[in-house]
Amino acid sequence: MQPELLSSSAILAVIRKAVTRREDAALVYEKASRLDLAEKERKEVELLQAFIPPLLGEADIDRLLQEVISEQKLTVGDKKALGQVFKAFYTKVDKSSVDSKLVKSRADALFSSSS
């Protein structure tokens, strides 16, 4: 029986999670005055980041969200349409290429500012 292969987006998600864990560990080590261990974690972060593309920036996310809103002919300010925005957004963008918390906050901001 062969092991199941992961998709490229799943692999990127695993690497991003590993980066986050090491960044968090480095902060903990710094607070504990273990600069040697913090430096080790930061070097591992650098190494892992070489394998992943950068996340989309806020401006790109805003542009894509605006495209989705206009394509879907959604009423900005209608909180019920927010689910449709996310669904359409993630058909255009691979989840591993964005920070989902940033996408949510930008979508919320767009929907609340233009009501």
N, C-alpha and C positions, 0 to 999 in steps of 0.2 A: 504494500500500500504506500503510495507516494504522498508526501506531505502536501497540503494545500498551499499554493503560491499566493502571496499577498499582492494586491494591486499596488501600483506606484504611489497612489495617494495614501494608501494605508502605510506603506513604508515611510513616506514623508511624515505622516502623523506620528509614527513611532519615534523617528529621529527628532522631530520638534519637541515631543514630550521628554526625550532624553536630555535635550538642551535645557529645557525649563527646569528639570530636576537638578541638573548640575549648576545652573545659575542660582537656584534656591539654596543648594548646598554651600556654594561659595559664600553667599551672604551669611549663612549660619556660622560657617567657619571663621569669617571675618569678625563677627560679633564675639566669638569665643577666643579671639586673638590667635587663631591658628592660620596665619597667613600662608604657611607652606601648603596646607591642604586646600585653601581657597585658590591659590595659584594653580594647583594641579587641576582643580575642577574647571577653572577658566581656560586652561589649555585644552582640556577635553571639549569644552564648548566651541572653541575655535576650530578644532579638528572636525567636529560634527557639522558645524555650520558650512563647511566647505562642500558638503553633500546635498544641501538644500537651497532652493532658490529663495530669494527674499519674499516676504509677504507683501501683498498689495497694500499700497498706502491709502491713507484716508481720502485723498483726492480721487484716486481711481475707484474706490468703493462708492463714494458719493456719485461719481459719474455713472457707474453701472446701476446704482439704485435709481437714479433719475431716469435712465433708459428703461428700466423695468417698469417704473411707474407710468411713463408715457406709453410704452408698448401695450401694457395691460389696461390702459385707460382707467386707472384707479383714481379714486378721489382721495387726494392728500388730506389727511385729517381723519379719515375713516379707519379707526383702529381695527375693525374687522378685516380690512383688506391687507393688513400687515402680514398675515400668514401667506397670502398669495404673493406678496413681494418677496418673502424669503424663498418660497418654492421656486419662483421664476429666477431669482438671483442665483440660486445654487444650480440651476440648469446651465447658466452661463459660466459659472466660476467653480472650479474644484475647491472643495472645502479645505483642502490642505494648503491652499495658496492664500488664505485669509485668516485673520483673527476673528473668530465668530463673535466674540464679545464686542469687538469694534464694529462689526457689521450691524449687530443689534442696536448698539448705541447710536450709530449714524442713521439707521432706519427710523428709530424712535425720534431722533432730532428732526429729521426731514418731515415726519408725519405730524409732529407737534408744532413746528415753527410755521408751517404753511397752511394752517387750518382755516 
